[in-house]
Every structure is written in C-alpha cells, then in structure tokens.
Amino acid sequence: MFRTLRLGPLGAIFCALLVLPAGAFASHSHPGYVRAADDLRLARALLQRPDAVQSANGSQDEVSLTVGHLDSAVKEIEEGIGANRAKPHDIPRVDPHMPWAERLNQSLRLLERAEWDCSKEKDDAANAGLKGRVFDLLDQAHTRLSVAIQTVNFDYSARNIPTRND
C-alpha cells in the first residue's frame, strides 16, 4: 500500500502527459517559429492602413502584397508546428498617429527579426521543408516592403500615365 502512495504523484503526472494533446508541446519545440509568427503578426498590424486606402482600379500595391505574403508565412508556420498560444487580441495595439514611413521601417525590422528567428530553426522530417517555404514567403515580403519604403511618397494613381514612348 505504501508503494502505491509513493508512485501516486508520479503516476498522476504520467497520466496527465498522456492525456495532453501532442500539439500542446509543438510550440515548445520550435520557439524560433513561434517568435517569428508573433513578429509577423505585429508587422502585419503595422502595415494596416489607418485610413483603409484602396486603389481605384482594384490593383494591389507593394504594401498589400507584403501583407499577403506575411499572412501566408504565418499560415505556413501555424500549419507546420501546429496552432500556438497566440490569439488575435495578443497583438499590441499600434499607435494610429505613427507616421506611415515609421510604420514601414518598423515592420521591416520585425520582418528581418522573424527571418533571423526562422534561420535558427532546424528543418527536420516532421516539418518537411517548412523552413524553405517560410523563407521564400519572407523573402518576397522583404522585397515588396523594401520597394514600398523606397517609394513611400510615390503616387500609385500616376502609374497609368502614358509616357513619351507610348
């Protein structure tokens, strides 16, 4: 009888480990991907336009393409390591009075930090190329965001003006 009492707490812990789903430990085995997903969510929040500007002809600009790549990267990470603890309300609020150029620069820094966090992760058989897929999406987002920063004062409605060679 005394033997079962000493093994009781250990048995309870063992049973609790069996009952917990395997996905509960998935985020702990990939902390780089979890941090990268959090950084990408914050970068996406920074890229949301405060005045919800949409182009007249429905074409997408560099920022909206960047947001699409960030969404795809977060989706790939969540599918690869399982849904993590982050909820949409966990994202810090963004100052609506922050200048647009500063938002772009801060989101680029977050994107680079996410790339750094992903580079520390190992690509094993369980992930099946997750690192490569995420890096492709992050590279495309980085390129689009760099163009957006370089052309922050560019008038996108003027793109359809005919040139002398037309």
Buried (B, 14 or more C-beta within 10 A) or exposed (E): EEEEEEEEEEEEEEEEEEEEEEEEEBBEEBEBBBBBBBBBBBBBBBBEEEEEEEEEEEEBBBBBBBBBBBBBBBEBBBEBBBEBEBEEEEBEEBEEEEEBEEBBBBBBEBBBBBBEBBEEBEBEEEBEEBBEBBBBBBBBBBBBBBBBBEEBEEEBEEEEEEEEEE
